[in-house]
Structure formats: structure tokens, C-alpha cells
Amino acid sequence: MPRYFTDEHEWIDVEGETATVGITDYAQEQLGDIVFVELPDVGAMVDKGGEAAVVESVKAASDVYAPITGEVTETNSSLEDEPALVNTSPEEEGWFFRLTISDTGELEGLMDDKGYKTFVDSL
């Protein structure tokens, strides 16, 4: 399953027509302890680069942007009761939402693992 990254520190796993979205380990480290996550509604359309979710930490609230355009098919309800999953497992159990991909061409321009590591190292 290919994984891509954005320069806003979201990750996206692609499996066929479906994508799973979350924030990177780097992003959760910058935010600190996560205390609340606001997820999009199932059935909502999200646009590439548009606001899709909100994550609140003890430091600040931050938007989570959609890496690609699509329709939200599922949200991670575990985050409602346990938002700290974003801290303990940001790139696995702490995923935010799944969507149906509208245009796979939008994946072009996103970074692979190596590209993202180079990007983070330059910050």
C-alpha cells in the first residue's frame, strides 16, 4: 500500500479507490498532547488542500487538510474517546478518516517517505 505525505504533515495511505488520512509523527510532536479531535462527517466531500478536520492540543488548535479530493466514507471514532491515540500511534491507530478518491492524478506531487524525510530534515 503506497503512502504519501503533504507539506502540511498529513499522510495518506492508498489502497485501490480508498485512502486513509492522518497526521505524521512530526506533526503530533509539534502539537504536543492532543486533547480533542474534530472529524469530518461521513458523506462530506473534501477538497485537496481544504480543511477536513481539526486537532486540538494543550498548545494550540490546528487544521488538518485533505491531501486529495474525495468523499469521506469513514471516520476513526476511537479518537472521540481517546484523542491521545494521535500521539501514541499517529501513523497507524491514530488515523483520522477514510475517503473515496475522486482523482488519482492528485496523488502526483505528494511526497514519498524519502522525500518527506528530506523535507522534515530541512525544517
N, CA and C atoms as an extended XYZ file, in Angstrom:
369
Properties=species:S:1:pos:R:3:atomname:S:1:resname:S:1:resid:I:1 pbc="F F F"
N         0.852       -1.179        0.000 N   MET     1
C         0.000        0.000        0.000 CA  MET     1
C         0.898        1.243        0.000 C   MET     1
N         0.824        2.053       -1.058 N   PRO     2
C         1.677        3.244       -1.093 CA  PRO     2
C         1.248        4.294       -0.059 C   PRO     2
N         2.230        4.954        0.525 N   ARG     3
C         1.979        6.045        1.470 CA  ARG     3
C         2.591        7.308        0.907 C   ARG     3
N         1.817        8.392        0.989 N   TYR     4
C         2.265        9.701        0.522 CA  TYR     4
C         2.172       10.692        1.669 C   TYR     4
N         2.866       11.827        1.514 N   PHE     5
C         2.892       12.865        2.540 CA  PHE     5
C         2.684       14.236        1.905 C   PHE     5
N         2.128       15.166        2.699 N   THR     6
C         1.966       16.554        2.242 CA  THR     6
C         2.945       17.447        2.991 C   THR     6
N         3.129       18.662        2.484 N   ASP     7
C         3.997       19.609        3.191 CA  ASP     7
C         3.297       20.227        4.398 C   ASP     7
N         2.034       19.850        4.620 N   GLU     8
C         1.303       20.260        5.830 CA  GLU     8
C         1.324       19.139        6.881 C   GLU     8
N         2.108       18.087        6.607 N   HIS     9
C         2.350       16.982        7.541 CA  HIS     9
C         1.171       16.026        7.709 C   HIS     9
N         0.390       15.852        6.631 N   GLU    10
C        -0.591       14.775        6.608 CA  GLU    10
C         0.025       13.594        5.863 C   GLU    10
N        -0.401       12.385        6.222 N   TRP    11
C        -0.033       11.198        5.454 CA  TRP    11
C        -1.301       10.621        4.852 C   TRP    11
N        -1.118        9.876        3.774 N   ILE    12
C        -2.245        9.254        3.096 CA  ILE    12
C        -1.806        7.890        2.582 C   ILE    12
N        -2.534        6.866        3.003 N   ASP    13
C        -2.306        5.508        2.506 CA  ASP    13
C        -3.354        5.239        1.437 C   ASP    13
N        -2.913        4.717        0.302 N   VAL    14
C        -3.822        4.465       -0.811 CA  VAL    14
C        -3.948        2.959       -1.043 C   VAL    14
N        -5.202        2.500       -1.078 N   GLU    15
C        -5.487        1.097       -1.362 CA  GLU    15
C        -6.661        1.066       -2.337 C   GLU    15
N        -6.334        0.893       -3.612 N   GLY    16
C        -7.366        0.914       -4.648 CA  GLY    16
C        -7.985        2.296       -4.757 C   GLY    16
N        -9.317        2.357       -4.585 N   GLU    17
C       -10.065        3.620       -4.681 CA  GLU    17
C       -10.187        4.326       -3.328 C   GLU    17
N        -9.642        3.724       -2.272 N   THR    18
C        -9.806        4.239       -0.914 CA  THR    18
C        -8.488        4.772       -0.370 C   THR    18
N        -8.583        5.842        0.399 N   ALA    19
C        -7.401        6.417        1.037 CA  ALA    19
C        -7.689        6.636        2.519 C   ALA    19
N        -6.683        6.391        3.347 N   THR    20
C        -6.754        6.655        4.786 CA  THR    20
C        -5.839        7.830        5.071 C   THR    20
N        -6.322        8.785        5.892 N   VAL    21
C        -5.601       10.036        6.133 CA  VAL    21
C        -5.356       10.234        7.626 C   VAL    21
N        -4.173       10.737        7.955 N   GLY    22
C        -3.845       11.086        9.330 CA  GLY    22
C        -2.747       12.134        9.329 C   GLY    22
N        -2.233       12.446       10.517 N   ILE    23
C        -1.110       13.379       10.599 CA  ILE    23
C         0.153       12.604       10.965 C   ILE    23
N         1.273       13.156       10.589 N   THR    24
C         2.549       12.466       10.776 CA  THR    24
C         3.032       12.543       12.223 C   THR    24
N         3.996       11.701       12.508 N   ASP    25
C         4.635       11.707       13.822 CA  ASP    25
C         5.252       13.078       14.090 C   ASP    25
N         5.855       13.679       13.066 N   TYR    26
C         6.439       15.018       13.218 CA  TYR    26
C         5.365       16.029       13.643 C   TYR    26
N         4.204       15.964       12.997 N   ALA    27
C         3.122       16.905       13.315 CA  ALA    27
C         2.654       16.750       14.752 C   ALA    27
N         2.458       15.506       15.204 N   GLN    28
C         1.971       15.322       16.585 CA  GLN    28
C         3.015       15.770       17.587 C   GLN    28
N         4.304       15.603       17.255 N   GLU    29
C         5.363       16.080       18.157 CA  GLU    29
C         5.310       17.597       18.294 C   GLU    29
N         5.062       18.293       17.182 N   GLN    30
C         4.985       19.751       17.199 CA  GLN    30
C         3.766       20.242       17.982 C   GLN    30
N         2.670       19.490       17.909 N   LEU    31
C         1.443       19.888       18.588 CA  LEU    31
C         1.494       19.629       20.086 C   LEU    31
N         2.162       18.593       20.513 N   GLY    32
C         2.160       18.211       21.927 CA  GLY    32
C         0.960       17.321       22.225 C   GLY    32
N         0.545       17.286       23.483 N   ASP    33
C        -0.523       16.377       23.910 CA  ASP    33
C        -1.864       16.743       23.262 C   ASP    33
N        -2.409       15.820       22.494 N   ILE    34
C        -3.682       16.017       21.806 CA  ILE    34
C        -4.822       15.793       22.799 C   ILE    34
N        -5.748       16.763       22.869 N   VAL    35
C        -6.854       16.659       23.824 CA  VAL    35
C        -8.218       16.544       23.141 C   VAL    35
N        -8.303       16.868       21.843 N   PHE    36
C        -9.580       16.815       21.139 CA  PHE    36
C        -9.340       16.730       19.640 C   PHE    36
N       -10.186       15.948       18.965 N   VAL    37
C       -10.122       15.848       17.508 CA  VAL    37
C       -11.531       16.018       16.956 C   VAL    37
N       -11.695       16.938       16.006 N   GLU    38
C       -12.974       17.123       15.314 CA  GLU    38
C       -12.833       16.528       13.922 C   GLU    38
N       -13.633       15.502       13.645 N   LEU    39
C       -13.533       14.771       12.391 CA  LEU    39
C       -14.611       15.233       11.411 C   LEU    39
N       -14.380       15.028       10.118 N   PRO    40
C       -15.411       15.402        9.142 CA  PRO    40
C       -16.601       14.440        9.227 C   PRO    40
N       -17.730       14.849        8.677 N   ASP    41
C       -18.906       13.980        8.643 CA  ASP    41
C       -18.753       12.950        7.536 C   ASP    41
N       -19.209       11.729        7.798 N   VAL    42
C       -19.258       10.711        6.753 CA  VAL    42
C       -20.202       11.229        5.665 C   VAL    42
N       -19.769       11.114        4.420 N   GLY    43
C       -20.554       11.620        3.299 CA  GLY    43
C       -20.127       13.001        2.848 C   GLY    43
N       -19.322       13.683        3.672 N   ALA    44
C       -18.851       15.023        3.301 CA  ALA    44
C       -17.830       14.917        2.169 C   ALA    44
N       -17.855       15.893        1.275 N   MET    45
C       -16.838       15.996        0.230 CA  MET    45
C       -15.729       16.901        0.757 C   MET    45
N       -14.498       16.461        0.612 N   VAL    46
C       -13.351       17.284        0.996 CA  VAL    46
C       -12.539       17.556       -0.270 C   VAL    46
N       -11.994       18.760       -0.341 N   ASP    47
C       -11.204       19.163       -1.498 CA  ASP    47
C        -9.728       19.157       -1.157 C   ASP    47
N        -8.915       18.784       -2.126 N   LYS    48
C        -7.467       18.774       -1.927 CA  LYS    48
C        -7.021       20.132       -1.395 C   LYS    48
N        -6.314       20.111       -0.260 N   GLY    49
C        -5.815       21.330        0.351 CA  GLY    49
C        -6.830       22.043        1.222 C   GLY    49
N        -8.072       21.552        1.247 N   GLY    50
C        -9.110       22.179        2.060 CA  GLY    50
C        -9.137       21.615        3.470 C   GLY    50
N        -9.722       22.373        4.383 N   GLU    51
C        -9.833       21.922        5.768 CA  GLU    51
C       -10.725       20.686        5.830 C   GLU    51
N       -10.251       19.665        6.548 N   ALA    52
C       -11.021       18.428        6.657 CA  ALA    52
C       -11.304       18.054        8.104 C   ALA    52
N       -10.413       18.419        9.013 N   ALA    53
C       -10.568       18.067       10.427 CA  ALA    53
C        -9.833       19.118       11.259 C   ALA    53
N       -10.037       19.039       12.566 N   VAL    54
C        -9.339       19.937       13.492 CA  VAL    54
C        -8.765       19.086       14.616 C   VAL    54
N        -7.538       19.394       14.992 N   VAL    55
C        -6.915       18.707       16.117 CA  VAL    55
C        -6.511       19.772       17.131 C   VAL    55
N        -6.879       19.541       18.397 N   GLU    56
C        -6.548       20.488       19.459 CA  GLU    56
C        -5.592       19.826       20.436 C   GLU    56
N        -4.564       20.580       20.783 N   SER    57
C        -3.605       20.096       21.770 CA  SER    57
C        -3.574       21.081       22.927 C   SER    57
N        -2.755       20.780       23.918 N   VAL    58
C        -2.611       21.701       25.033 CA  VAL    58
C        -1.952       23.002       24.572 C   VAL    58
N        -1.259       22.963       23.421 N   LYS    59
C        -0.584       24.147       22.888 CA  LYS    59
C        -1.468       24.992       21.980 C   LYS    59
N        -2.232       24.336       21.070 N   ALA    60
C        -2.970       25.079       20.053 CA  ALA    60
C        -3.963       24.181       19.334 C   ALA    60
N        -4.829       24.819       18.554 N   ALA    61
C        -5.709       24.086       17.637 CA  ALA    61
C        -5.109       24.212       16.245 C   ALA    61
N        -5.246       23.155       15.471 N   SER    62
C        -4.641       23.141       14.147 CA  SER    62
C        -5.569       22.434       13.165 C   SER    62
N        -5.633       22.953       11.944 N   ASP    63
C        -6.435       22.309       10.913 CA  ASP    63
C        -5.680       21.127       10.326 C   ASP    63
N        -6.442       20.132        9.917 N   VAL    64
C        -5.909       19.003        9.157 CA  VAL    64
C        -6.508       19.144        7.763 C   VAL    64
N        -5.656       19.162        6.749 N   TYR    65
C        -6.097       19.392        5.381 CA  TYR    65
C        -6.210       18.081        4.611 C   TYR    65
N        -7.128       18.059        3.660 N   ALA    66
C        -7.299       16.876        2.818 CA  ALA    66
C        -6.158       16.815        1.806 C   ALA    66
N        -5.420       15.708        1.763 N   PRO    67
C        -4.328       15.590        0.803 CA  PRO    67
C        -4.823       15.474       -0.637 C   PRO    67
N        -6.050       14.955       -0.804 N   ILE    68
C        -6.666       14.814       -2.126 CA  ILE    68
C        -8.168       15.031       -1.986 C   ILE    68
N        -8.844       15.178       -3.101 N   THR    69
C       -10.291       15.360       -3.129 CA  THR    69
C       -10.986       14.004       -3.039 C   THR    69
N       -12.084       13.966       -2.282 N   GLY    70
C       -12.849       12.738       -2.200 CA  GLY    70
C       -14.015       12.851       -1.238 C   GLY    70
N       -14.764       11.758       -1.138 N   GLU    71
C       -15.901       11.692       -0.225 CA  GLU    71
C       -15.515       10.872        0.995 C   GLU    71
N       -15.751       11.446        2.174 N   VAL    72
C       -15.435       10.759        3.432 CA  VAL    72
C       -16.363        9.559        3.590 C   VAL    72
N       -15.760        8.381        3.771 N   THR    73
C       -16.548        7.150        3.909 CA  THR    73
C       -16.539        6.601        5.328 C   THR    73
N       -15.567        7.030        6.128 N   GLU    74
C       -15.430        6.502        7.490 CA  GLU    74
C       -14.568        7.459        8.294 C   GLU    74
N       -14.865        7.557        9.587 N   THR    75
C       -14.004        8.319       10.487 CA  THR    75
C       -13.559        7.393       11.617 C   THR    75
N       -12.478        7.760       12.259 N   ASN    76
C       -11.927        6.944       13.348 CA  ASN    76
C       -12.611        7.355       14.645 C   ASN    76
N       -13.709        6.683       14.964 N   SER    77
C       -14.490        7.028       16.151 CA  SER    77
C       -13.699        6.830       17.446 C   SER    77
N       -12.641        6.046       17.412 N   SER    78
C       -11.809        5.848       18.606 CA  SER    78
C       -11.214        7.168       19.091 C   SER    78
N       -11.011        8.111       18.159 N   LEU    79
C       -10.394        9.388       18.538 CA  LEU    79
C       -11.319       10.258       19.382 C   LEU    79
N       -12.630       10.020       19.296 N   GLU    80
C       -13.567       10.792       20.111 CA  GLU    80
C       -13.337       10.534       21.591 C   GLU    80
N       -13.134        9.267       21.952 N   ASP    81
C       -12.926        8.896       23.350 CA  ASP    81
C       -11.461        8.933       23.753 C   ASP    81
N       -10.580        8.760       22.777 N   GLU    82
C        -9.153        8.660       23.072 CA  GLU    82
C        -8.323        9.458       22.055 C   GLU    82
N        -8.419       10.802       22.095 N   PRO    83
C        -7.669       11.620       21.139 CA  PRO    83
C        -6.155       11.439       21.255 C   PRO    83
N        -5.684       10.957       22.404 N   ALA    84
C        -4.246       10.743       22.599 CA  ALA    84
C        -3.687        9.658       21.682 C   ALA    84
N        -4.559        8.883       21.019 N   LEU    85
C        -4.081        7.903       20.028 CA  LEU    85
C        -3.257        8.590       18.939 C   LEU    85
N        -3.582        9.860       18.675 N   VAL    86
C        -2.822       10.616       17.675 CA  VAL    86
C        -1.377       10.777       18.143 C   VAL    86
N        -1.159       10.883       19.455 N   ASN    87
C         0.201       10.989       19.992 CA  ASN    87
C         0.903        9.640       20.042 C   ASN    87
N         0.176        8.608       20.468 N   THR    88
C         0.820        7.320       20.695 CA  THR    88
C         0.969        6.490       19.422 C   THR    88
N         0.099        6.715       18.437 N   SER    89
C         0.147        5.933       17.203 CA  SER    89
C        -0.314        6.784       16.017 C   SER    89
N         0.395        7.895       15.749 N   PRO    90
C        -0.089        8.846       14.745 CA  PRO    90
C        -0.203        8.282       13.333 C   PRO    90
N         0.650        7.336       13.001 N   GLU    91
C         0.665        6.851       11.627 CA  GLU    91
C         0.081        5.439       11.488 C   GLU    91
N        -0.665        5.020       12.526 N   GLU    92
C        -1.338        3.722       12.479 CA  GLU    92
C        -2.731        3.852       13.088 C   GLU    92
N        -2.880        3.578       14.397 N   GLU    93
C        -4.195        3.593       15.046 CA  GLU    93
C        -4.801        4.991       15.160 C   GLU    93
N        -3.980        6.026       15.062 N   GLY    94
C        -4.459        7.402       15.207 CA  GLY    94
C        -4.887        8.051       13.902 C   GLY    94
N        -5.259        7.237       12.886 N   TRP    95
C        -5.738        7.801       11.616 CA  TRP    95
C        -7.007        8.610       11.852 C   TRP    95
N        -7.298        9.541       10.939 N   PHE    96
C        -8.440       10.440       11.115 CA  PHE    96
C        -9.675       10.007       10.316 C   PHE    96
N        -9.507        9.813        8.994 N   PHE    97
C       -10.663        9.457        8.173 CA  PHE    97
C       -10.233        8.706        6.919 C   PHE    97
N       -11.230        8.052        6.320 N   ARG    98
C       -11.020        7.378        5.037 CA  ARG    98
C       -11.913        8.062        4.012 C   ARG    98
N       -11.460        8.054        2.775 N   LEU    99
C       -12.262        8.660        1.720 CA  LEU    99
C       -12.143        7.867        0.430 C   LEU    99
N       -13.124        8.071       -0.437 N   THR   100
C       -13.081        7.520       -1.785 CA  THR   100
C       -12.378        8.546       -2.656 C   THR   100
N       -11.359        8.115       -3.365 N   ILE   101
C       -10.538        9.018       -4.161 CA  ILE   101
C       -11.307        9.476       -5.400 C   ILE   101
N       -11.400       10.798       -5.595 N   SER   102
C       -12.072       11.342       -6.774 CA  SER   102
C       -11.159       11.370       -7.990 C   SER   102
N        -9.870       11.707       -7.773 N   ASP   103
C        -8.942       11.862       -8.895 CA  ASP   103
C        -7.552       11.386       -8.469 C   ASP   103
N        -7.158       10.199       -8.917 N   THR   104
C        -5.855        9.663       -8.527 CA  THR   104
C        -4.707       10.535       -9.033 C   THR   104
N        -4.953       11.372      -10.035 N   GLY   105
C        -3.925       12.286      -10.531 CA  GLY   105
C        -3.463       13.270       -9.466 C   GLY   105
N        -4.317       13.510       -8.465 N   GLU   106
C        -3.944       14.429       -7.382 CA  GLU   106
C        -2.838       13.868       -6.491 C   GLU   106
N        -2.585       12.568       -6.593 N   LEU   107
C        -1.504       11.970       -5.802 CA  LEU   107
C        -0.136       12.430       -6.306 C   LEU   107
N        -0.083       12.806       -7.581 N   GLU   108
C         1.170       13.307       -8.128 CA  GLU   108
C         1.508       14.612       -7.417 C   GLU   108
N         2.751       14.788       -7.095 N   GLY   109
C         3.155       15.991       -6.381 CA  GLY   109
C         3.226       15.791       -4.876 C   GLY   109
N         2.596       14.713       -4.369 N   LEU   110
C         2.755       14.406       -2.953 CA  LEU   110
C         4.103       13.712       -2.773 C   LEU   110
N         4.645       13.781       -1.579 N   MET   111
C         5.965       13.204       -1.314 CA  MET   111
C         5.874       11.743       -0.923 C   MET   111
N         6.912       10.985       -1.280 N   ASP   112
C         7.046        9.625       -0.762 CA  ASP   112
C         7.789        9.723        0.569 C   ASP   112
N         8.034        8.576        1.188 N   ASP   113
C         8.669        8.541        2.505 CA  ASP   113
C        10.033        9.254        2.504 C   ASP   113
N        10.836        8.964        1.507 N   LYS   114
C        12.171        9.562        1.419 CA  LYS   114
C        12.078       11.075        1.218 C   LYS   114
N        11.185       11.501        0.335 N   GLY   115
C        11.006       12.930        0.083 CA  GLY   115
C        10.526       13.666        1.321 C   GLY   115
N         9.605       13.037        2.074 N   TYR   116
C         9.090       13.670        3.286 CA  TYR   116
C        10.179       13.781        4.339 C   TYR   116
N        10.987       12.737        4.497 N   LYS   117
C        12.079       12.786        5.470 CA  LYS   117
C        13.042       13.917        5.134 C   LYS   117
N        13.374       14.066        3.860 N   THR   118
C        14.256       15.152        3.430 CA  THR   118
C        13.611       16.506        3.733 C   THR   118
N        12.300       16.616        3.481 N   PHE   119
C        11.566       17.850        3.745 CA  PHE   119
C        11.619       18.197        5.237 C   PHE   119
N        11.328       17.228        6.103 N   VAL   120
C        11.336       17.468        7.548 CA  VAL   120
C        12.744       17.830        8.030 C   VAL   120
N        13.744       17.160        7.497 N   ASP   121
C        15.119       17.456        7.899 CA  ASP   121
C        15.526       18.878        7.530 C   ASP   121
N        14.859       19.463        6.534 N   SER   122
C        15.205       20.822        6.096 CA  SER   122
C        14.509       21.896        6.926 C   SER   122
N        13.570       21.487        7.797 N   LEU   123
C        12.808       22.474        8.597 CA  LEU   123
C        13.607       23.002        9.764 C   LEU   123
